[in-house]
Amino acid sequence: MEALKGNETIMVVDDEEPVRNMLSKFLFSLGYNVLTAEDGQAAVDKFTEHSESVKAIVMDVDMPRKDGITASIEIKTLKQDTSIVLISGHITP
């Protein structure tokens, strides 16, 4: 587990509060600073404010106001080298 520890800032973006809280607590337990946002628009707004400190983003794909794909494109235009992991809980038949 030591290899997973860090001290960078990671943003967690998910419209489902339990998922957002679980990911945040897990990353915090590994030593990361965590910022959260409840949808894509909030993520872009928060990233704009904290772009120098955010090193990576874990973001849901399907969210209200602005989806994760649109938000990730906007964030990449602000700071191209930001690492973004898109996640989804959708199951396709």
N, C-alpha and C positions, 0 to 999 in steps of 0.2 A: 504494500500500500504506500510505502514511502515515495515511490516514483510518481504517484498521482498527486502528491502534495504540491501546493503552489501558493503564491501570494498576490497574483495578478487580480485584476477586476474582470469579472464575467457578468454579463447581463443575461437574465433569464426572462423570456417573454412567452407568456401563455395566458389565454383568457380563462382558463380553469384554475381557480385559486388553489385547490389541493395539489395539482401538478406543479404549479409555480412554487408553492411552499416546499414540497418534497425535494425538488431539484435544488432550490436555494439552500435548504438545510444541509443537503448532501455536499454541495460544493463548499459551503461555509465550514463544514466539519473537516474538510481537506485543507483549510487555510486560505481559501480564496475570499476576496471581497466580492460581494454580490449586490448587483442592482437588479431591480425587477420592473417589469412593465406588463400591463394587462391586455395590450393589443398592439398591433403594428404601428399605429400612429403614435401611441405613447412611447414605443421603442425608438422611433425616429426622433421624437422630441427629446427624450432622455439621452440618447446617443449624441445628439447635437450639443447638449450641455456638458457631456462627460467624454467626448471623443478621444481626448488625449489619454485617459486612464483605462478605457475599456479595451481589453485585449481580445476578447472572444464573446460571441453571443450564441446562446442556445434558444431557438425560436420555433414556436409552433407554426405550422403552415396555414391552418384554417382558423381565422379569428375575425371578429367584427371590426368595423371601421376601416381597417387596413390589414390585408392578409400578410403572412410572413414572407411570401415571395416578393411582393411589391415593396414591403418594408426593407427587405435585405438588399434589393436593387438600389433603393434610395440611400441606404447606409453605405453601400459600396461606392456610390458616387461622392459621398462625403469623405470617406477614408478607405481607399481601395484595399489596403493590406489587412483589414479587419477579418478575422476568422469567424465564419457563421456556420452553425450546424442547424439545419432545418429538421424538425421532427413532426410526426403526425401520429395520431391515435386512430386514424381511419383504417378500417378493414374493408377491403374490396372483395366481393364474392367471386 
